[in-house]
């Protein structure tokens, strides 16, 4: 197996299934039409993604200070519990 094949295998095994919001009735390609995604859905998906893993760095790179990062992480975990409950 080549290095490229190994990397491809590792990437595909790390991918998670995408959870579709019930508020969207069709698939929207955000890279092509980001304005078609409602803000509320974008926030929900962002917070769900944050709560799913150790993504403190992702939130930090978005430009938030340390206090805001902690608040966002806490809210993301709370939202995730509500959505999965």
C-alpha positions in Angstrom: 0.0 0.0 0.0 1.4 3.4 -0.9 1.6 6.4 1.4 -1.2 8.1 -0.5 -3.4 5.1 -0.1 -2.7 4.9 3.6 -3.5 8.6 4.0 -6.7 8.2 2.1 -7.7 5.2 4.3 -7.0 7.2 7.5 -9.0 10.2 6.2 -12.0 8.1 5.3 -12.1 6.3 8.7 -12.0 9.6 10.5 -15.0 11.0 8.7 -18.2 11.1 10.7 -21.7 10.9 9.3 -23.3 14.3 8.6 -26.4 15.1 10.6 -28.9 16.9 8.5 -31.1 19.4 10.3 -34.8 18.7 10.1 -35.3 22.4 9.1 -33.6 21.9 5.7 -35.6 20.0 3.2 -32.9 19.8 0.6 -29.1 19.5 0.4 -27.4 22.9 0.0 -23.8 23.0 -1.2 -22.4 25.6 1.2 -19.2 26.0 -0.8 -21.3 27.1 -3.8 -24.3 28.8 -2.2 -23.4 29.8 1.4 -26.2 32.4 1.5 -28.8 29.6 1.1 -28.0 28.2 4.5 -30.0 29.8 7.3 -27.9 31.4 10.0 -29.8 29.3 12.7 -28.9 26.1 10.9 -25.2 27.1 10.4 -25.0 28.0 14.1 -26.6 24.7 15.1 -24.2 22.7 12.9 -21.2 24.6 14.1 -22.1 24.1 17.8 -22.9 20.4 17.2 -19.5 20.0 15.5 -17.8 21.8 18.4 -19.5 19.5 21.0 -18.6 16.3 19.1 -14.9 16.6 19.6 -12.0 18.4 21.2 -12.3 21.4 18.9 -11.2 24.2 21.2 -8.6 25.1 18.6 -11.3 25.5 15.9 -13.2 28.0 18.0 -10.0 29.8 18.9 -9.0 30.1 15.3 -12.4 31.7 14.6 -11.1 34.7 16.5 -12.6 34.3 20.0 -10.8 35.1 23.2 -10.2 32.4 25.9 -13.3 33.4 27.9 -15.5 33.3 24.8 -14.1 29.9 23.8 -15.0 28.5 27.2 -18.5 29.9 26.9 -19.0 28.6 23.4 -17.7 25.1 24.4 -20.1 25.0 27.3 -23.1 26.1 25.3 -22.2 23.7 22.5 -22.1 20.8 25.0 -25.5 21.9 26.4 -27.1 22.2 23.0 -25.7 18.8 22.0 -27.3 17.2 25.1 -30.6 18.8 24.3 -30.5 17.7 20.6 -29.5 14.1 21.4 -31.9 13.8 24.4 
